[in-house]
Amino acid sequence: MMKLSDIVVEGAIVPDLGSSERDATISSLVDVLVSSGAAPEAVRDELLERLLAREHKGSTGFGRGVAVPHVKHAGIKRMSAAIGLSTGGIEFNALDKQPVYSVFLLLSPEDQPEEHLQAMEAIFKSLSKDTFRRFLRQATSVDEVKTLLDEADNQQPAS
């Protein structure tokens, strides 16, 4: 089973996104993945373009305050995710029409469809838990998010 701590890039956890715009949020999460070395600068614009095109087809805002934009690209060498949190909420055109507070943005190598599915499964497994979503939404620092990810990976109930 894939662990969240294996895919979430430490330098790509943004405890306060500071934007209520979907496109700006996705853009800033792609930027932190590029600056943390998870994605090559050369494919930044293409990643962003594909992610936004995907959102226009159908929102990755799955309801309950979470969104999981994701893209596969040949320029990505290993599965990596960014997490962005918003205190005010982001208008994501989510399925339940509610604002999104927690965004997991996943980048996957094009030639690893199995791993992509495993990563999505690991993310959804955690996001389907009320306590995980609540603690994530309340997190205010990178350390708090990392602790939460470790707890989710170890299946220990957060105290």
N, C-alpha and C positions, 0 to 999 in steps of 0.2 A: 504494500500500500504506500502510495506516495505521501510524503509529509509536506505540510504547508511550509515548514521552516526550510525545506530543501528548495522550494521554488520562489519564495518571497525574498527578494533581494534587500539586504539590510539597508543599503543606501537609497532604497526606493519606497520607504515608508513615509508618507506625508500626513502627520497628525492633524494638520489644519490646512485644507486646500485653499480656502479663501476665495473660492469662486462658486457661484450658484448656477453657472452655465455648463451644460454637458460638454460641449466641444472644447471649451477652455480647460475643463477638468481632465478630459482624455489627453489633450495636448500636454498639460503639465506632467501627467503620469508617464507619458512616453518620454518626455524630457528627462525625468529623474532616472528612468531605465537607461537612457543613453548616457547620462552623466555618471551613472554608477558602473558603466561598462557592460551592462547586460545586452545592449543593442548597439550596433555600429551607427555612428553619426550619419554615415552615407545613406542609410535606409530610413532615417527618421521621418522624412516627409511622406514616403510611401506607406510606412506603417500607419501614420496618422490618417492618411487618405483612406486606407482600407478599413481602419477602425470606424471612421465616420460614415463611410459608405454602408458598412454593416449596420450601424445605428439607424440609418435612414430607411433601410429595408425592414427593420424590426428592432425595437429597443432591447438592449441587454439588461434593462432595469427589470428585474424579475419580480419585483414587489417586496413588501416587508422592509423597505428602506435600503435594499442592496442592488448593485449592478455589477455585472462581470463582463465588461468588454474584452474581446479576445480576438487574436489574429494569428494565423500561421504565415511564416515568411522564410524564404530560403536563406536570408541573411542572418537569421537567428540561429545561434549554435547550440544553446541549451535553454530549456524551459525556464522562464523567469516571470515573476509577477511583481507588480507594484500594488501598494495599498494606499488609497487616499481616503481621508475622513473629512466630513463636512459637518460643522455644528449647525449651520443654518439650513442645510438641505439643498439638493441640486435637482433642478427640473430635468428629469431624464426620460420623460414620456414613458414612465414605467407602466407595466401591465395593470397595476392597481391604482394608477393615476396619482400615487403618493410620491413625495420627494424622496430622493436617495441620499443616504448619509454615509454609506460605506461602499467604496468602489475597489474591486479587485481587477486589475488590468493584467491579462495574461498574454505573454508572447511565446509562441511555440515554433520550433523548427518545422519546416514544411514536411520533412521526410519522417516525422515521428508521430503519426496520427494516434497510435496507441497511448503514448505518453501524454499527448494532449488531452485525451479522454480521461486518463487517470488524474491528471492535474485538475481538470474541471470537476471531476468527481470529488476529489479531496476538498476543493474549495466549497462546492455545494453541500457536502456532508457537514462542514462546519457552519456554513451560513444557514442551514436548515434548522439549526438549534437556536431557540429563543435566547438562551443565556449568552451564547457566543455573540449573537448580533447585538444584544444589549450592552455587553461589556466592551465590544468593539466600538460601538457608538459613543460610549462614555470615555474611551481612552483619549488621553491628551498628550501622550509622548510616545516616541519610538520604542522606548523600553517597555511601556505598558502593552503596546501592540505585540512586541516580540514575546513577552511573557504569555500573553493570550494564545499566540500561535503555538508556543511550546506546550501549553496545557492542552490545546486542541489535539496536537500530535500525540500526546501521551494519554489522551482520553481521560484526563483527571478533571473532575468537576472543579470549576473555579470556586475558590472559597469566598 
